[in-house]
Amino acid sequence: MRTRVREYRMATGMTQQQLADLVFVSSRTIISIEKEQYNPSLMLAYRIARVFGTTVEDLCLLETNKQLEDEENGYV
């Protein structure tokens, strides 16, 4: 799943470890989210969104990801 975690983190000058500490996960989790190798749980996405003052929908590009999934599954 695509997210804007890296984009928001870089814009604030925050390190992966700093973000991880704020949301109570390992830096490896943040790295995996940014590389699209791991989908954050709803609660983790919410915690990250709160750090950056945005919504889960915006952070996780929910509309974009829905469209991609629909296309991959032939729903459109």
N, CA, C and O atoms as a Tripos MOL2 file, in Angstrom:
@<TRIPOS>MOLECULE
protein
  304   303    76     0     0
PROTEIN
NO_CHARGES

@<TRIPOS>ATOM
      1 N           0.8530   -1.1810    0.0000 N.3       1 MET1
      2 CA          0.0000    0.0000    0.0000 C.3       1 MET1
      3 C           0.8910    1.2350    0.0000 C.2       1 MET1
      4 O           1.8730    1.3250    0.7370 O.2       1 MET1
      5 N           0.5230    2.1600   -0.8340 N.am      2 ARG2
      6 CA          1.2460    3.4300   -0.8820 C.3       2 ARG2
      7 C           0.8150    4.3060    0.2860 C.2       2 ARG2
      8 O          -0.3530    4.3150    0.6770 O.2       2 ARG2
      9 N           1.7730    5.0420    0.8350 N.am      3 THR3
     10 CA          1.4730    6.0060    1.8890 C.3       3 THR3
     11 C           2.2900    7.2710    1.6440 C.2       3 THR3
     12 O           3.1600    7.3140    0.7750 O.2       3 THR3
     13 N           1.9890    8.2840    2.4260 N.am      4 ARG4
     14 CA          2.7370    9.5360    2.3570 C.3       4 ARG4
     15 C           3.6410    9.6840    3.5910 C.2       4 ARG4
     16 O           4.0770   10.7910    3.9090 O.2       4 ARG4
     17 N           3.9210    8.5850    4.2760 N.am      5 VAL5
     18 CA          4.7100    8.6490    5.5040 C.3       5 VAL5
     19 C           6.0700    9.2780    5.2350 C.2       5 VAL5
     20 O           6.4680   10.2150    5.9270 O.2       5 VAL5
     21 N           6.7790    8.7760    4.2450 N.am      6 ARG6
     22 CA          8.1130    9.3260    3.9420 C.3       6 ARG6
     23 C           8.0170   10.8060    3.5830 C.2       6 ARG6
     24 O           8.8110   11.6200    4.0530 O.2       6 ARG6
     25 N           7.0510   11.1410    2.7570 N.am      7 GLU7
     26 CA          6.8640   12.5340    2.3340 C.3       7 GLU7
     27 C           6.6620   13.4570    3.5440 C.2       7 GLU7
     28 O           7.3210   14.4910    3.6570 O.2       7 GLU7
     29 N           5.7630   13.0820    4.4310 N.am      8 TYR8
     30 CA          5.5070   13.8930    5.6150 C.3       8 TYR8
     31 C           6.7150   13.9230    6.5490 C.2       8 TYR8
     32 O           7.0600   14.9680    7.1010 O.2       8 TYR8
     33 N           7.3460   12.7780    6.7150 N.am      9 ARG9
     34 CA          8.4970   12.7030    7.6210 C.3       9 ARG9
     35 C           9.6370   13.5770    7.1200 C.2       9 ARG9
     36 O          10.2490   14.3110    7.8960 O.2       9 ARG9
     37 N           9.9210   13.5010    5.8310 N.am     10 MET10
     38 CA         10.9980   14.3080    5.2530 C.3      10 MET10
     39 C          10.6730   15.8020    5.3310 C.2      10 MET10
     40 O          11.5580   16.6200    5.5820 O.2      10 MET10
     41 N           9.4200   16.1490    5.1200 N.am     11 ALA11
     42 CA          9.0140   17.5570    5.1590 C.3      11 ALA11
     43 C           9.2190   18.1690    6.5420 C.2      11 ALA11
     44 O           9.4430   19.3730    6.6720 O.2      11 ALA11
     45 N           9.1410   17.3350    7.5630 N.am     12 THR12
     46 CA          9.3270   17.8460    8.9250 C.3      12 THR12
     47 C          10.7570   17.6850    9.4150 C.2      12 THR12
     48 O          11.0920   18.1370   10.5100 O.2      12 THR12
     49 N          11.6070   17.0420    8.6110 N.am     13 GLY13
     50 CA         12.9930   16.8380    9.0090 C.3      13 GLY13
     51 C          13.1580   15.7760   10.0930 C.2      13 GLY13
     52 O          14.1670   15.7490   10.7980 O.2      13 GLY13
     53 N          12.1830   14.9230   10.2170 N.am     14 MET14
     54 CA         12.1860   13.8930   11.2460 C.3      14 MET14
     55 C          12.9040   12.6390   10.7340 C.2      14 MET14
     56 O          12.7900   12.2890    9.5590 O.2      14 MET14
     57 N          13.6320   11.9790   11.6090 N.am     15 THR15
     58 CA         14.2510   10.7150   11.2280 C.3      15 THR15
     59 C          13.2470    9.5830   11.3840 C.2      15 THR15
     60 O          12.2110    9.7330   12.0320 O.2      15 THR15
     61 N          13.5720    8.4570   10.7840 N.am     16 GLN16
     62 CA         12.7090    7.2830   10.9280 C.3      16 GLN16
     63 C          12.6350    6.8570   12.3880 C.2      16 GLN16
     64 O          11.5770    6.4490   12.8680 O.2      16 GLN16
     65 N          13.7570    6.9510   13.0930 N.am     17 GLN17
     66 CA         13.7730    6.5670   14.5000 C.3      17 GLN17
     67 C          12.9200    7.5200   15.3330 C.2      17 GLN17
     68 O          12.2010    7.0760   16.2270 O.2      17 GLN17
     69 N          12.9870    8.8120   15.0570 N.am     18 GLN18
     70 CA         12.1630    9.7700   15.8050 C.3      18 GLN18
     71 C          10.6790    9.4870   15.6240 C.2      18 GLN18
     72 O           9.9160    9.4990   16.5900 O.2      18 GLN18
     73 N          10.2730    9.2320   14.3830 N.am     19 LEU19
     74 CA          8.8650    8.9090   14.1340 C.3      19 LEU19
     75 C           8.4880    7.6090   14.8320 C.2      19 LEU19
     76 O           7.4310    7.5160   15.4550 O.2      19 LEU19
     77 N           9.3420    6.6180   14.7270 N.am     20 ALA20
     78 CA          9.0800    5.3290   15.3720 C.3      20 ALA20
     79 C           8.8750    5.5100   16.8720 C.2      20 ALA20
     80 O           7.9590    4.9250   17.4510 O.2      20 ALA20
     81 N           9.7160    6.3080   17.4940 N.am     21 ASP21
     82 CA          9.6010    6.5480   18.9390 C.3      21 ASP21
     83 C           8.2690    7.2180   19.2820 C.2      21 ASP21
     84 O           7.6510    6.8900   20.2950 O.2      21 ASP21
     85 N           7.8310    8.1460   18.4460 N.am     22 LEU22
     86 CA          6.5820    8.8600   18.7020 C.3      22 LEU22
     87 C           5.3470    7.9740   18.5930 C.2      22 LEU22
     88 O           4.3330    8.2260   19.2430 O.2      22 LEU22
     89 N           5.4410    6.9290   17.7610 N.am     23 VAL23
     90 CA          4.2700    6.0730   17.5360 C.3      23 VAL23
     91 C           4.4590    4.6590   18.1110 C.2      23 VAL23
     92 O           3.6630    3.7590   17.8430 O.2      23 VAL23
     93 N           5.5120    4.4830   18.8950 N.am     24 PHE24
     94 CA          5.7290    3.2490   19.6640 C.3      24 PHE24
     95 C           5.9580    1.9960   18.8150 C.2      24 PHE24
     96 O           5.4310    0.9240   19.1130 O.2      24 PHE24
     97 N           6.7580    2.1510   17.7480 N.am     25 VAL25
     98 CA          7.1580    1.0050   16.9350 C.3      25 VAL25
     99 C           8.6630    1.0850   16.7030 C.2      25 VAL25
    100 O           9.3070    2.0430   17.1280 O.2      25 VAL25
    101 N           9.2190    0.0910   16.0360 N.am     26 SER26
    102 CA         10.6460    0.1160   15.7170 C.3      26 SER26
    103 C          10.8850    0.9340   14.4490 C.2      26 SER26
    104 O           9.9720    1.1460   13.6510 O.2      26 SER26
    105 N          12.1040    1.3800   14.2790 N.am     27 SER27
    106 CA         12.4370    2.1140   13.0580 C.3      27 SER27
    107 C          12.2810    1.1930   11.8480 C.2      27 SER27
    108 O          11.9800    1.6560   10.7480 O.2      27 SER27
    109 N          12.4840   -0.1040   12.0500 N.am     28 ARG28
    110 CA         12.3150   -1.0810   10.9720 C.3      28 ARG28
    111 C          10.8740   -1.0720   10.4450 C.2      28 ARG28
    112 O          10.6510   -1.2370    9.2460 O.2      28 ARG28
    113 N           9.9110   -0.8810   11.3310 N.am     29 THR29
    114 CA          8.5120   -0.8030   10.9130 C.3      29 THR29
    115 C           8.2920    0.4100   10.0190 C.2      29 THR29
    116 O           7.6340    0.3090    8.9840 O.2      29 THR29
    117 N           8.8370    1.5500   10.4100 N.am     30 ILE30
    118 CA          8.7020    2.7710    9.6000 C.3      30 ILE30
    119 C           9.3670    2.5710    8.2480 C.2      30 ILE30
    120 O           8.8070    2.9490    7.2190 O.2      30 ILE30
    121 N          10.5530    1.9800    8.2400 N.am     31 ILE31
    122 CA         11.2620    1.7070    6.9850 C.3      31 ILE31
    123 C          10.4050    0.8260    6.0800 C.2      31 ILE31
    124 O          10.2740    1.1010    4.8870 O.2      31 ILE31
    125 N           9.8280   -0.2240    6.6390 N.am     32 SER32
    126 CA          9.0030   -1.1460    5.8560 C.3      32 SER32
    127 C           7.7540   -0.4810    5.3070 C.2      32 SER32
    128 O           7.3530   -0.7600    4.1770 O.2      32 SER32
    129 N           7.1320    0.3970    6.0880 N.am     33 ILE33
    130 CA          5.9660    1.1470    5.6050 C.3      33 ILE33
    131 C           6.3800    2.0310    4.4370 C.2      33 ILE33
    132 O           5.7010    2.0760    3.4120 O.2      33 ILE33
    133 N           7.4880    2.7290    4.5970 N.am     34 GLU34
    134 CA          7.9420    3.6380    3.5440 C.3      34 GLU34
    135 C           8.3190    2.9020    2.2600 C.2      34 GLU34
    136 O           8.1910    3.4640    1.1720 O.2      34 GLU34
    137 N           8.7740    1.6730    2.3660 N.am     35 LYS35
    138 CA          9.1440    0.8720    1.1930 C.3      35 LYS35
    139 C           7.9630    0.0730    0.6330 C.2      35 LYS35
    140 O           8.1260   -0.7240   -0.2910 O.2      35 LYS35
    141 N           6.7770    0.2950    1.1990 N.am     36 GLU36
    142 CA          5.5530   -0.3950    0.7840 C.3      36 GLU36
    143 C           5.6650   -1.9060    0.9750 C.2      36 GLU36
    144 O           5.0720   -2.6770    0.2210 O.2      36 GLU36
    145 N           6.4290   -2.3270    1.9870 N.am     37 GLN37
    146 CA          6.5870   -3.7420    2.3040 C.3      37 GLN37
    147 C           5.6970   -4.1570    3.4740 C.2      37 GLN37
    148 O           5.5780   -5.3430    3.7820 O.2      37 GLN37
    149 N           5.0770   -3.1770    4.1210 N.am     38 TYR38
    150 CA          4.2580   -3.4530    5.2960 C.3      38 TYR38
    151 C           3.1120   -2.4640    5.3290 C.2      38 TYR38
    152 O           3.3220   -1.2620    5.1620 O.2      38 TYR38
    153 N           1.9050   -2.9550    5.5430 N.am     39 ASN39
    154 CA          0.7410   -2.0920    5.6780 C.3      39 ASN39
    155 C           0.5040   -1.8320    7.1620 C.2      39 ASN39
    156 O           0.3580   -2.7740    7.9400 O.2      39 ASN39
    157 N           0.4640   -0.5740    7.5560 N.am     40 PRO40
    158 CA          0.2470   -0.2810    8.9770 C.3      40 PRO40
    159 C          -1.1690   -0.6520    9.4090 C.2      40 PRO40
    160 O          -2.1120   -0.5750    8.6210 O.2      40 PRO40
    161 N          -1.3010   -1.0530   10.6640 N.am     41 SER41
    162 CA         -2.6330   -1.2900   11.2150 C.3      41 SER41
    163 C          -3.3770    0.0460   11.2390 C.2      41 SER41
    164 O          -2.7740    1.1110   11.1100 O.2      41 SER41
    165 N          -4.6620   -0.0300   11.4020 N.am     42 LEU42
    166 CA         -5.4650    1.1820   11.4830 C.3      42 LEU42
    167 C          -4.9880    2.0730   12.6250 C.2      42 LEU42
    168 O          -4.8780    3.2890   12.4610 O.2      42 LEU42
    169 N          -4.7040    1.4740   13.7800 N.am     43 MET43
    170 CA         -4.2700    2.2650   14.9260 C.3      43 MET43
    171 C          -2.9010    2.9040   14.6760 C.2      43 MET43
    172 O          -2.6840    4.0560   15.0520 O.2      43 MET43
    173 N          -1.9830    2.1800   14.0510 N.am     44 LEU44
    174 CA         -0.6730    2.7610   13.7530 C.3      44 LEU44
    175 C          -0.8160    3.8860   12.7310 C.2      44 LEU44
    176 O          -0.1860    4.9330   12.8720 O.2      44 LEU44
    177 N          -1.6310    3.6790   11.7120 N.am     45 ALA45
    178 CA         -1.8600    4.7410   10.7300 C.3      45 ALA45
    179 C          -2.4400    5.9750   11.4060 C.2      45 ALA45
    180 O          -2.0640    7.1020   11.0850 O.2      45 ALA45
    181 N          -3.3490    5.7600   12.3320 N.am     46 TYR46
    182 CA         -3.9510    6.8730   13.0730 C.3      46 TYR46
    183 C          -2.8960    7.6030   13.8960 C.2      46 TYR46
    184 O          -2.8670    8.8330   13.9150 O.2      46 TYR46
    185 N          -2.0350    6.8590   14.5730 N.am     47 ARG47
    186 CA         -0.9760    7.4890   15.3770 C.3      47 ARG47
    187 C          -0.0450    8.3240   14.4990 C.2      47 ARG47
    188 O           0.3140    9.4470   14.8540 O.2      47 ARG47
    189 N           0.3380    7.7720   13.3620 N.am     48 ILE48
    190 CA          1.2300    8.4980   12.4500 C.3      48 ILE48
    191 C           0.5280    9.7410   11.9100 C.2      48 ILE48
    192 O           1.1220   10.8180   11.8630 O.2      48 ILE48
    193 N          -0.7190    9.5980   11.5080 N.am     49 ALA49
    194 CA         -1.4760   10.7440   11.0000 C.3      49 ALA49
    195 C          -1.5490   11.8550   12.0390 C.2      49 ALA49
    196 O          -1.4110   13.0310   11.7010 O.2      49 ALA49
    197 N          -1.7630   11.4930   13.2960 N.am     50 ARG50
    198 CA         -1.8290   12.4990   14.3730 C.3      50 ARG50
    199 C          -0.5080   13.2420   14.5270 C.2      50 ARG50
    200 O          -0.4980   14.4490   14.7680 O.2      50 ARG50
    201 N           0.6060   12.5260   14.3880 N.am     51 VAL51
    202 CA          1.9180   13.1650   14.4870 C.3      51 VAL51
    203 C           2.0390   14.2690   13.4400 C.2      51 VAL51
    204 O           2.5810   15.3380   13.7210 O.2      51 VAL51
    205 N           1.5390   14.0150   12.2460 N.am     52 PHE52
    206 CA          1.6840   14.9650   11.1460 C.3      52 PHE52
    207 C           0.4800   15.8870   10.9640 C.2      52 PHE52
    208 O           0.4590   16.6990   10.0400 O.2      52 PHE52
    209 N          -0.5140   15.7680   11.8310 N.am     53 GLY53
    210 CA         -1.6720   16.6560   11.7490 C.3      53 GLY53
    211 C          -2.4970   16.4580   10.5000 C.2      53 GLY53
    212 O          -3.0060   17.4190    9.9230 O.2      53 GLY53
    213 N          -2.6280   15.2110   10.0820 N.am     54 THR54
    214 CA         -3.4150   14.9100    8.8920 C.3      54 THR54
    215 C          -4.3870   13.7810    9.2040 C.2      54 THR54
    216 O          -4.5060   13.3550   10.3530 O.2      54 THR54
    217 N          -5.0720   13.3050    8.1930 N.am     55 THR55
    218 CA         -6.0290   12.2180    8.3760 C.3      55 THR55
    219 C          -5.4290   10.9020    7.8940 C.2      55 THR55
    220 O          -4.4600   10.8900    7.1360 O.2      55 THR55
    221 N          -6.0090    9.8120    8.3360 N.am     56 VAL56
    222 CA         -5.5870    8.4940    7.8690 C.3      56 VAL56
    223 C          -5.8370    8.3940    6.3640 C.2      56 VAL56
    224 O          -5.0170    7.8410    5.6310 O.2      56 VAL56
    225 N          -6.9610    8.9240    5.9090 N.am     57 GLU57
    226 CA         -7.2810    8.8860    4.4770 C.3      57 GLU57
    227 C          -6.1880    9.5520    3.6400 C.2      57 GLU57
    228 O          -5.7830    9.0250    2.6040 O.2      57 GLU57
    229 N          -5.7210   10.6980    4.0920 N.am     58 ASP58
    230 CA         -4.6770   11.4170    3.3700 C.3      58 ASP58
    231 C          -3.3370   10.7070    3.5070 C.2      58 ASP58
    232 O          -2.6400   10.5100    2.5120 O.2      58 ASP58
    233 N          -2.9740   10.3260    4.7040 N.am     59 LEU59
    234 CA         -1.6860    9.6730    4.9530 C.3      59 LEU59
    235 C          -1.5440    8.3940    4.1460 C.2      59 LEU59
    236 O          -0.4820    8.1270    3.5840 O.2      59 LEU59
    237 N          -2.5920    7.6140    4.0850 N.am     60 CYS60
    238 CA         -2.5480    6.3010    3.4300 C.3      60 CYS60
    239 C          -3.0580    6.3100    1.9910 C.2      60 CYS60
    240 O          -3.2260    5.2530    1.3830 O.2      60 CYS60
    241 N          -3.3020    7.4860    1.4530 N.am     61 LEU61
    242 CA         -3.7600    7.6090    0.0690 C.3      61 LEU61
    243 C          -4.8790    6.6080   -0.2160 C.2      61 LEU61
    244 O          -4.8280    5.8690   -1.1980 O.2      61 LEU61
    245 N          -5.8800    6.5950    0.6470 N.am     62 LEU62
    246 CA         -6.9140    5.5750    0.5740 C.3      62 LEU62
    247 C          -7.6590    5.5530   -0.7590 C.2      62 LEU62
    248 O          -7.9380    4.4770   -1.2890 O.2      62 LEU62
    249 N          -7.9770    6.6980   -1.2950 N.am     63 GLU63
    250 CA         -8.6920    6.7190   -2.5770 C.3      63 GLU63
    251 C          -7.8100    6.1560   -3.6870 C.2      63 GLU63
    252 O          -8.2750    5.3580   -4.5000 O.2      63 GLU63
    253 N          -6.5490    6.5600   -3.7280 N.am     64 THR64
    254 CA         -5.6070    6.0520   -4.7320 C.3      64 THR64
    255 C          -5.4230    4.5520   -4.5910 C.2      64 THR64
    256 O          -5.4660    3.8240   -5.5830 O.2      64 THR64
    257 N          -5.2180    4.0870   -3.3690 N.am     65 ASN65
    258 CA         -5.0210    2.6600   -3.1370 C.3      65 ASN65
    259 C          -6.2690    1.8460   -3.4740 C.2      65 ASN65
    260 O          -6.1620    0.7200   -3.9590 O.2      65 ASN65
    261 N          -7.4500    2.4090   -3.2210 N.am     66 LYS66
    262 CA         -8.6960    1.7300   -3.5800 C.3      66 LYS66
    263 C          -8.7890    1.5720   -5.0890 C.2      66 LYS66
    264 O          -9.1400    0.5020   -5.5860 O.2      66 LYS66
    265 N          -8.4750    2.6370   -5.8170 N.am     67 GLN67
    266 CA         -8.5340    2.5800   -7.2710 C.3      67 GLN67
    267 C          -7.5470    1.5460   -7.8240 C.2      67 GLN67
    268 O          -7.8800    0.7880   -8.7350 O.2      67 GLN67
    269 N          -6.3430    1.5210   -7.2720 N.am     68 LEU68
    270 CA         -5.3430    0.5420   -7.7280 C.3      68 LEU68
    271 C          -5.8000   -0.8860   -7.4590 C.2      68 LEU68
    272 O          -5.6510   -1.7650   -8.3080 O.2      68 LEU68
    273 N          -6.3530   -1.1080   -6.2810 N.am     69 GLU69
    274 CA         -6.8520   -2.4340   -5.9290 C.3      69 GLU69
    275 C          -8.0230   -2.8330   -6.8230 C.2      69 GLU69
    276 O          -8.1010   -3.9730   -7.2800 O.2      69 GLU69
    277 N          -8.9280   -1.8930   -7.0700 N.am     70 ASP70
    278 CA        -10.0640   -2.1720   -7.9500 C.3      70 ASP70
    279 C          -9.5880   -2.5680   -9.3400 C.2      70 ASP70
    280 O         -10.1100   -3.5120   -9.9320 O.2      70 ASP70
    281 N          -8.5920   -1.8450   -9.8650 N.am     71 GLU71
    282 CA         -8.0600   -2.1520  -11.1830 C.3      71 GLU71
    283 C          -7.3920   -3.5160  -11.2010 C.2      71 GLU71
    284 O          -7.5920   -4.2980  -12.1310 O.2      71 GLU71
    285 N          -6.5940   -3.8050  -10.1700 N.am     72 GLU72
    286 CA         -5.8970   -5.1000  -10.1000 C.3      72 GLU72
    287 C          -6.8750   -6.2720  -10.0270 C.2      72 GLU72
    288 O          -6.5970   -7.3520  -10.5480 O.2      72 GLU72
    289 N          -8.0070   -6.0570   -9.3880 N.am     73 ASN73
    290 CA         -8.9860   -7.1190   -9.2170 C.3      73 ASN73
    291 C         -10.0920   -7.1120  -10.2700 C.2      73 ASN73
    292 O         -11.0230   -7.9150  -10.2030 O.2      73 ASN73
    293 N          -9.9900   -6.2050  -11.2440 N.am     74 GLY74
    294 CA        -10.9620   -6.1390  -12.3110 C.3      74 GLY74
    295 C         -12.3300   -5.6300  -11.9040 C.2      74 GLY74
    296 O         -13.3330   -5.9800  -12.5270 O.2      74 GLY74
    297 N         -12.3850   -4.8060  -10.8660 N.am     75 TYR75
    298 CA        -13.6570   -4.2680  -10.3910 C.3      75 TYR75
    299 C         -14.1250   -3.0540  -11.1870 C.2      75 TYR75
    300 O         -15.2660   -2.6180  -11.0300 O.2      75 TYR75
    301 N         -13.2690   -2.5040  -12.0340 N.am     76 VAL76
    302 CA        -13.6540   -1.3130  -12.8040 C.3      76 VAL76
    303 C         -13.8180   -1.6320  -14.2550 C.2      76 VAL76
    304 O         -14.1400   -0.7480  -15.0490 O.2      76 VAL76
@<TRIPOS>BOND
     1     1     2 1
     2     2     3 1
     3     3     4 2
     4     3     5 am
     5     5     6 1
     6     6     7 1
     7     7     8 2
     8     7     9 am
     9     9    10 1
    10    10    11 1
    11    11    12 2
    12    11    13 am
    13    13    14 1
    14    14    15 1
    15    15    16 2
    16    15    17 am
    17    17    18 1
    18    18    19 1
    19    19    20 2
    20    19    21 am
    21    21    22 1
    22    22    23 1
    23    23    24 2
    24    23    25 am
    25    25    26 1
    26    26    27 1
    27    27    28 2
    28    27    29 am
    29    29    30 1
    30    30    31 1
    31    31    32 2
    32    31    33 am
    33    33    34 1
    34    34    35 1
    35    35    36 2
    36    35    37 am
    37    37    38 1
    38    38    39 1
    39    39    40 2
    40    39    41 am
    41    41    42 1
    42    42    43 1
    43    43    44 2
    44    43    45 am
    45    45    46 1
    46    46    47 1
    47    47    48 2
    48    47    49 am
    49    49    50 1
    50    50    51 1
    51    51    52 2
    52    51    53 am
    53    53    54 1
    54    54    55 1
    55    55    56 2
    56    55    57 am
    57    57    58 1
    58    58    59 1
    59    59    60 2
    60    59    61 am
    61    61    62 1
    62    62    63 1
    63    63    64 2
    64    63    65 am
    65    65    66 1
    66    66    67 1
    67    67    68 2
    68    67    69 am
    69    69    70 1
    70    70    71 1
    71    71    72 2
    72    71    73 am
    73    73    74 1
    74    74    75 1
    75    75    76 2
    76    75    77 am
    77    77    78 1
    78    78    79 1
    79    79    80 2
    80    79    81 am
    81    81    82 1
    82    82    83 1
    83    83    84 2
    84    83    85 am
    85    85    86 1
    86    86    87 1
    87    87    88 2
    88    87    89 am
    89    89    90 1
    90    90    91 1
    91    91    92 2
    92    91    93 am
    93    93    94 1
    94    94    95 1
    95    95    96 2
    96    95    97 am
    97    97    98 1
    98    98    99 1
    99    99   100 2
   100    99   101 am
   101   101   102 1
   102   102   103 1
   103   103   104 2
   104   103   105 am
   105   105   106 1
   106   106   107 1
   107   107   108 2
   108   107   109 am
   109   109   110 1
   110   110   111 1
   111   111   112 2
   112   111   113 am
   113   113   114 1
   114   114   115 1
   115   115   116 2
   116   115   117 am
   117   117   118 1
   118   118   119 1
   119   119   120 2
   120   119   121 am
   121   121   122 1
   122   122   123 1
   123   123   124 2
   124   123   125 am
   125   125   126 1
   126   126   127 1
   127   127   128 2
   128   127   129 am
   129   129   130 1
   130   130   131 1
   131   131   132 2
   132   131   133 am
   133   133   134 1
   134   134   135 1
   135   135   136 2
   136   135   137 am
   137   137   138 1
   138   138   139 1
   139   139   140 2
   140   139   141 am
   141   141   142 1
   142   142   143 1
   143   143   144 2
   144   143   145 am
   145   145   146 1
   146   146   147 1
   147   147   148 2
   148   147   149 am
   149   149   150 1
   150   150   151 1
   151   151   152 2
   152   151   153 am
   153   153   154 1
   154   154   155 1
   155   155   156 2
   156   155   157 am
   157   157   158 1
   158   158   159 1
   159   159   160 2
   160   159   161 am
   161   161   162 1
   162   162   163 1
   163   163   164 2
   164   163   165 am
   165   165   166 1
   166   166   167 1
   167   167   168 2
   168   167   169 am
   169   169   170 1
   170   170   171 1
   171   171   172 2
   172   171   173 am
   173   173   174 1
   174   174   175 1
   175   175   176 2
   176   175   177 am
   177   177   178 1
   178   178   179 1
   179   179   180 2
   180   179   181 am
   181   181   182 1
   182   182   183 1
   183   183   184 2
   184   183   185 am
   185   185   186 1
   186   186   187 1
   187   187   188 2
   188   187   189 am
   189   189   190 1
   190   190   191 1
   191   191   192 2
   192   191   193 am
   193   193   194 1
   194   194   195 1
   195   195   196 2
   196   195   197 am
   197   197   198 1
   198   198   199 1
   199   199   200 2
   200   199   201 am
   201   201   202 1
   202   202   203 1
   203   203   204 2
   204   203   205 am
   205   205   206 1
   206   206   207 1
   207   207   208 2
   208   207   209 am
   209   209   210 1
   210   210   211 1
   211   211   212 2
   212   211   213 am
   213   213   214 1
   214   214   215 1
   215   215   216 2
   216   215   217 am
   217   217   218 1
   218   218   219 1
   219   219   220 2
   220   219   221 am
   221   221   222 1
   222   222   223 1
   223   223   224 2
   224   223   225 am
   225   225   226 1
   226   226   227 1
   227   227   228 2
   228   227   229 am
   229   229   230 1
   230   230   231 1
   231   231   232 2
   232   231   233 am
   233   233   234 1
   234   234   235 1
   235   235   236 2
   236   235   237 am
   237   237   238 1
   238   238   239 1
   239   239   240 2
   240   239   241 am
   241   241   242 1
   242   242   243 1
   243   243   244 2
   244   243   245 am
   245   245   246 1
   246   246   247 1
   247   247   248 2
   248   247   249 am
   249   249   250 1
   250   250   251 1
   251   251   252 2
   252   251   253 am
   253   253   254 1
   254   254   255 1
   255   255   256 2
   256   255   257 am
   257   257   258 1
   258   258   259 1
   259   259   260 2
   260   259   261 am
   261   261   262 1
   262   262   263 1
   263   263   264 2
   264   263   265 am
   265   265   266 1
   266   266   267 1
   267   267   268 2
   268   267   269 am
   269   269   270 1
   270   270   271 1
   271   271   272 2
   272   271   273 am
   273   273   274 1
   274   274   275 1
   275   275   276 2
   276   275   277 am
   277   277   278 1
   278   278   279 1
   279   279   280 2
   280   279   281 am
   281   281   282 1
   282   282   283 1
   283   283   284 2
   284   283   285 am
   285   285   286 1
   286   286   287 1
   287   287   288 2
   288   287   289 am
   289   289   290 1
   290   290   291 1
   291   291   292 2
   292   291   293 am
   293   293   294 1
   294   294   295 1
   295   295   296 2
   296   295   297 am
   297   297   298 1
   298   298   299 1
   299   299   300 2
   300   299   301 am
   301   301   302 1
   302   302   303 1
   303   303   304 2
@<TRIPOS>SUBSTRUCTURE
     1 MET1         2 RESIDUE 1 A MET
     2 ARG2         6 RESIDUE 1 A ARG
     3 THR3        10 RESIDUE 1 A THR
     4 ARG4        14 RESIDUE 1 A ARG
     5 VAL5        18 RESIDUE 1 A VAL
     6 ARG6        22 RESIDUE 1 A ARG
     7 GLU7        26 RESIDUE 1 A GLU
     8 TYR8        30 RESIDUE 1 A TYR
     9 ARG9        34 RESIDUE 1 A ARG
    10 MET10       38 RESIDUE 1 A MET
    11 ALA11       42 RESIDUE 1 A ALA
    12 THR12       46 RESIDUE 1 A THR
    13 GLY13       50 RESIDUE 1 A GLY
    14 MET14       54 RESIDUE 1 A MET
    15 THR15       58 RESIDUE 1 A THR
    16 GLN16       62 RESIDUE 1 A GLN
    17 GLN17       66 RESIDUE 1 A GLN
    18 GLN18       70 RESIDUE 1 A GLN
    19 LEU19       74 RESIDUE 1 A LEU
    20 ALA20       78 RESIDUE 1 A ALA
    21 ASP21       82 RESIDUE 1 A ASP
    22 LEU22       86 RESIDUE 1 A LEU
    23 VAL23       90 RESIDUE 1 A VAL
    24 PHE24       94 RESIDUE 1 A PHE
    25 VAL25       98 RESIDUE 1 A VAL
    26 SER26      102 RESIDUE 1 A SER
    27 SER27      106 RESIDUE 1 A SER
    28 ARG28      110 RESIDUE 1 A ARG
    29 THR29      114 RESIDUE 1 A THR
    30 ILE30      118 RESIDUE 1 A ILE
    31 ILE31      122 RESIDUE 1 A ILE
    32 SER32      126 RESIDUE 1 A SER
    33 ILE33      130 RESIDUE 1 A ILE
    34 GLU34      134 RESIDUE 1 A GLU
    35 LYS35      138 RESIDUE 1 A LYS
    36 GLU36      142 RESIDUE 1 A GLU
    37 GLN37      146 RESIDUE 1 A GLN
    38 TYR38      150 RESIDUE 1 A TYR
    39 ASN39      154 RESIDUE 1 A ASN
    40 PRO40      158 RESIDUE 1 A PRO
    41 SER41      162 RESIDUE 1 A SER
    42 LEU42      166 RESIDUE 1 A LEU
    43 MET43      170 RESIDUE 1 A MET
    44 LEU44      174 RESIDUE 1 A LEU
    45 ALA45      178 RESIDUE 1 A ALA
    46 TYR46      182 RESIDUE 1 A TYR
    47 ARG47      186 RESIDUE 1 A ARG
    48 ILE48      190 RESIDUE 1 A ILE
    49 ALA49      194 RESIDUE 1 A ALA
    50 ARG50      198 RESIDUE 1 A ARG
    51 VAL51      202 RESIDUE 1 A VAL
    52 PHE52      206 RESIDUE 1 A PHE
    53 GLY53      210 RESIDUE 1 A GLY
    54 THR54      214 RESIDUE 1 A THR
    55 THR55      218 RESIDUE 1 A THR
    56 VAL56      222 RESIDUE 1 A VAL
    57 GLU57      226 RESIDUE 1 A GLU
    58 ASP58      230 RESIDUE 1 A ASP
    59 LEU59      234 RESIDUE 1 A LEU
    60 CYS60      238 RESIDUE 1 A CYS
    61 LEU61      242 RESIDUE 1 A LEU
    62 LEU62      246 RESIDUE 1 A LEU
    63 GLU63      250 RESIDUE 1 A GLU
    64 THR64      254 RESIDUE 1 A THR
    65 ASN65      258 RESIDUE 1 A ASN
    66 LYS66      262 RESIDUE 1 A LYS
    67 GLN67      266 RESIDUE 1 A GLN
    68 LEU68      270 RESIDUE 1 A LEU
    69 GLU69      274 RESIDUE 1 A GLU
    70 ASP70      278 RESIDUE 1 A ASP
    71 GLU71      282 RESIDUE 1 A GLU
    72 GLU72      286 RESIDUE 1 A GLU
    73 ASN73      290 RESIDUE 1 A ASN
    74 GLY74      294 RESIDUE 1 A GLY
    75 TYR75      298 RESIDUE 1 A TYR
    76 VAL76      302 RESIDUE 1 A VAL
